[in-house]
Amino acid sequence: MEEEPKSGRKRRTKDRNIRTDNTQRSQSSSNNDSNKEEQQQEREQKETQKQSSVESDSSVIYKSFTPGSVPTPFDIMYDMETQDPDDFLTFLMLLTHPLVRLRCITLVPGSQHQVGLIKSSLSYFAPNHSVLVGAHNPNHPKSCVSSFHDQFFNAYSIPAYSACLPDGSGAEVLHKTLQIYPEATLVTGAALTNILDLFQKFPGTKLKRWVAQGGFAGDNIIPKEERLTKFDGKITCATFNFGGNRKAAEFLLGAPDDVIQERLLVSKNVCHGVLYDGSFSNFAKEVVEKRRENQLGDKKDVLKMINDFMYERKEKKGPKAMHDPLAACCAIEPSVGKRWAKVEMYCERGQWGAKPATEKGRNIWIIVSADKKKFAEVYCMLG
């Protein structure tokens, strides 16, 4: 506690000193605020300069794949979910495509309803299949199956599916498949939980090729003329599949090349420009009509089923972005991606971005642009 002043004079002197001190503190505070504002402006200016310099960065390594660079037919493992329709469209494509041999399906989160959906579909579209089905969590309390799938089943009187158990965990099924088909390509269209489990539960696992739907390439990677308007000006962006399990994504993207030899990332900055729209629907219809005469009497024309159903959906809900189908088509024919950039991926505040990689960097390539005509041609080769 302060000592009581002994005289009025002393009190007045002290009062003046206090007022002077307060004035100085006020001026100091004002100066500090001003300095903070100047520092913030400097930081913003530096960030702007940084982004501008990144946009004009010529250090990005680009490449294009030679058509037919992947020997076919080849083995594929597909990791998927069942909320977005395009995962199911990708599953049907891979199941019936003449250039691939679908060896296993793994599901996230892996409910018994999801397993039942896939096993029923396998039995209906490929009765003699030997495709294994794995699930991360068969005890998941929710079905995690969107109404799209029920509508598709009902439209073609496909027998209703029921909940059932998988052939093993996602990691177990992937491991078993790789033991038999060590050069199988992994295509992922979901959070990467099953893939992380694979590497953690089975040390020494190696992948020859991983094609992922996920990630983002911003203005520092994508040339101005190849950017989608909705992403112009962005360096990072949230992305569901990588963001669904960041730890798994960072582990897989950080693995050395002797663990994962090649990584192709089919990111949303391109996927959002590849749509199931009128143009795609018309092309699919032409393909169906041209090969109708060659169809076997009892063979299910899966492309016609998909196209008819998606056309009705498009008329009601508008065009549908083809995220996973684009990734799968890039796995089958990498030249579906017109150009690819060699990158290092990073996550900042929940958003993903890409930085240019050097020649000695990991063998990770992110899609820059897509050949929509070639995509339609590859996709429409399905059964």
N, C-alpha and C positions, 0 to 999 in steps of 0.2 A: 504493500500500500504506500502511495506517495505521502511525504510529510506535508502538513498544512503550512502554507506560506505565513510568515510572521507579520507582514505589512501589506497594505493595499498597493503600494508601489511595486513591491515584488510581484504581487498578483498581476498587475497590469503589464509588467515587463514579461512575465511568463505567458500571459495571454497573447501579447504581440509575437513572442517567439513561436507559440503554437500555431498562430495564424500564418506566420511566415513559413513554418515547416509544412503546414497543410498545403499552402500554395505551391511550394516546391515539389511536394509529393504529387499534387494534381498535375503540375507541368510535366513531371517525370513520367507519370502514368500516361499522359497524353502522348508524350514522345515515344513511350514504349509501344502504345497502340499504333502510332503512326509507323514505327519501325516494323511492327508485326505485319501491318498491311503492305508495306513496301516489300518485306521478305516474301509474303504470300504472292504478291504480284510477280516478283522475280522467279519464284518457283513455278508459277503458272506459265510465265513467259518461256522458262527453260523447258517445261514439259511440251509446250507448243512447238518450240524449236526442235525438240527431240523427236516428236511425232512427225514433223515435216521432214526431218532428215531421214527418219526411218522410211517414210513413203518413197523417198527418192533413192533409197539404198539399192545399190547395184550388186551387192554381195550375195544375193539369193542364187542358189544353184537350182536350176530347173532341168527337167528331163521329160522326154516322151517315150512311151513304150512302143516297141515294134509290134504291130498286130500279129497275133499268134505266138507271142513269146512264152505263153504258158502251155506246156504240152497237155493235151486233153485226150480222153477223159481223165480227171484226177479226183482224189478223195477230199471230201469236205466235212468239217465239223461245224455245226451252227449253234451258237449260244443266243437265246432269244427271250423275249417276254411276250405277254399276250394282252397288253392294254391297247397298243396302237395297231390298227389293221395291217400296216405295211410289214410287220414281222411275219404275220401269217401268209401274206402274199409272197414273201421271200421264201418261207418254208415250202410252200407248194411249188414254187419255181425250182428250188434246189432238189426237191423230191422227184420231179419229173423231167428235169433238164437233161438233154442227151450228152452234154459235155462234162457232167460231174457225177460223182457217186456219193450220195449223202450217206455218211457212216454213223453219225450220231446227232442227237439234239439234246442240248442242256437248257434248263429253264431257270429263270429268276423271277420272283423269289422261289418258285418251285412248288406251288400248292398242288394238292392231289387233283383239283379241278383242271389245272393247267396240264398236268400229266395225262388226265383222261381225254382232254381235247386233242392233244397231239397223238396219243395212241389210237384213238378212234379215227382220226384223219388218216393215219398211216394205214390202218386196216381197210379203210374205204378206198383210198386212192392208190395204194400199193399193197395189195393183200399178201404178196409173197416177200415183203420187205424183211430186212435184217437190221433195221435201224434201232440203235439203243437210245433210250430216253433217260436222262439224268436230271436231278432236281436238287437245288441248294437246300430248300427247307420244305419237305413234304407235309410238315405239321403247321404250315402257315395258316392262320385263322381265317383269312379271306380267300375267295376264289381267284381273284386277280385275273379274271377273264372278262373282257369287255363284251357288250351286247352285240357288237359287230359279228362275232363268231357264231352266236346263236342265230342271228338273222341269216348268215350265210348257210348254215346247216339247214335251217327251215326252208330257205329258198329252193334247195335242191333235194329236199326230203332225205338228207343224210341222217342215219340213225343217231339219236341223241347220245351224247357222251356222258359218262359218269365218273366220279372221282375214283382214282386208282393209284397204286404205288408205282414209283419209278423203278428202273432197272438198277439203280444205285444212286449215290450222290453225284452231283455234277462233276466233281473232281475225279471220282472213281470211274465214271463213264468216259470222260476225256482221256484218262490215263490208260484205260483198257483199249480204247480206240487207237491211241498212239503206239501201243505195244504191237498192234497188228498192222497199222498203217502209219509208220513213223514220219512219212513225208506229207501227211494230210495237212491241208490248209485250214486254218481256223478263221471263221467269219463271226464277228460279234455284233449284236444289235441291241445289247442291254447293258446294265451296270455290270462291271467286270468281276463280280464276286466269285463266280465259279472258276474263273481263270486264276485268280489269286489263290484260291483253295488248292487248285491243281499244283501250283508251284510250291506251296507251303507243305502240302501233305505228301508230295512225291518229289523230293529233292533230286536234282539231276535232270528234271524234265527239260526238253528242248523243243522248240517249234521252228519249222522251216519257214513258214509264212503266216503272218497274222494280218488280216484285213478287217479293220474296225470302222464301224459307223460311229463317229464321234470326233470331238476336237473342234477347233476353230482356227482359221487363218485370216488375219486381218489385213489392213491396208499396207502393213510393212512386208507382206508376202504376196498379196494379190495385186497385180497391176490394175490401174484405174479402169481400163477398158474391159476388164474381166470381173469386176465387182458387181454383186447384186445391190440394187439401190438401198434395200433395207439394212444392209450391213456396211454401206459406205461410211467411212469416218471412224470405224471401230478397229481397235487393235485386239481386244479380248471380248469374250462373250460366254455366257453360261451355256453349258451343253449337257444334256441329261445323262447320256450313257457314261461319260467320264465323271461327271459330277455325282452320279449315283453311288459311286464307291471311289472316292478320290485316292485313297491309299492304294487300291488295286491298280488304278490307272497310272499313278506315279511309279509304282513298282514295275509294271510291264513296259512303260515308256523308258524307264531308266535301265532296264536289263541290257547287258552287253550283247553284241551281235552274235557271239557264239552260243547264246541262249535262245534268242529270237533272231533268226537270220535276216528277215525282211519284214518291215512294218509299213503297211499302206493305210493311211487315215483318210476316210471319206467324210469330210466335215460339213457342218450345216451351212457354211457359207456357199457351198455348191449344191447340196441336197435340196435346199429351198427353191432352187431354180429348175429342178427336174420334177415335173408334175404328171400325175395321172389326170390329163385334161382331154378336151375334145380331140386334139391332134393325136395323142397317144392312143385313145380309144379307137379312132378311125383306122390307124395303122394296124392295131391288133385285129380289128374286124376284117381287114383285107387279108391278113395272114391266115386267119381262120377260114375264110372263104376259099383261098387258093389251095389249101391243103385238105379241104373237106372231102374231096374225091378219094384221097389216099387214106382216110381214116378207117380203121378196122371197125366192124359193125358194133361191137360192144365196148369199144374203148372210150373212156371218158375224155372229152376234150377239155382239159383243165383251163387252157387259155380262154376258151369261149365262156366257160363258167365264170371265171374271174372277170372277164371283160364285160359280160352282160350285167353281172352284179355291181361292179364298180361304176358302170355307166349310170345305172339307176341311182347309186349313191351320189355320184357327181352332180346329177340333175337336182338333187335335193340339198346337198351340202357344199357343192363347188369342188374345184380341183383338189387333189390330195398329193402332198409332197411324198416323193418316193425315196425315203431315207435308206432303209435297209436294202430294198431292191437294187438301188444304185451301188451300194457297197458290194453286194453279191455279184453283180454284173462286172464290177471292176476286178473282183477275184477271178472270175472266169476269163475276162478279156480286159487287162489293165489299160489298153488303149482307149477304152470308154472314157477314161480320164484323159483329156487332151494334153494337159500338162500337169506335172507334179513338182513340188518344191521340197528340197531337203531341209528338214527343220529339227529344232529342239522344242519340245512342248513344255509349257509351264502353266501353273495355276496360281492366280493372284486374286485374293478376296472372292473366291468362289467362281471366278471366271477364267476360262482357258484361252491361251494364246499360243502363238508359234514365233520362234526366233530363227533367223537364218542359221543353218549349220555349216560347218566347214567340210571339206573333202574327207577329213579324218573323223568326222562326227558319226554317230550311230546311223544305221541304215534305215532311217525313218523318213517317209515321203508323204506329204499331205497334198490332196487334190487341189488344183488351181482352177480348173474349168472342166466341163464335161461335154462330150459329143452326144447330144440328145438322140440323134438318129441312130447312132451305133448302140446306144443304151436300149432303145426300143427294139432293135434287131436282135440283140443278145437276149433280152428278157423274153421276147415273143417266140423264142425257140423252145420254150417249155412245152410239156406234154399237152 
